[in-house]
Amino acid sequence: MMLGDRVFKEMHDMMAEMERELNAIRREFSEDYKMPLVDMYETPEEIVIKAEMPGVRKEDIVLNVSPTEIEISAEIKDEKEKNVQGYHKRERLIKRFYRSLVLPTKVSTEKVKAKFENGILEIRLKKEKSEKKRVAIE
């Protein structure tokens, strides 16, 4: 890949990530979506993501993974009825979480591990091995 091609690809990737983040921020303010706080780090074999999702149940989390990006969403619906001194009232809570992240390297969509414990979603994505290959020119 030529230097110019790489620079334009990096610019395109940065613009796509900015657009996803702006869309997530727009959703947060217009549709009551919350962006989970996220830590993402890389080891030689995998990408690890930890997302903070307080009050969410494991069954309510939706996780979508492509080779270059990950999308985390959840919705909490909680309806309570209380009878206080003869007065009947109903309280509703609807809370939505959404976050889309561009991954720093391609990952396998088949080798994804996710666990949820104490409000923290931990996702482990195996990196795809891509090696340079010399191509014969005809």
Buried (B, 14 or more C-beta within 10 A) or exposed (E): EEEEEEEEEEEEEEEEBEEBBEEBEEBBEEEEBBBBEBEBEEEEEBBBBBBBBEEBEEEBBEBEBEEBBBBBBBBBEEEEEEEEEEEEEEEEEEBBBBBBBBBEEBBBBEEBEBEBEEEBBBBBBBBEEEEEEEEEEE
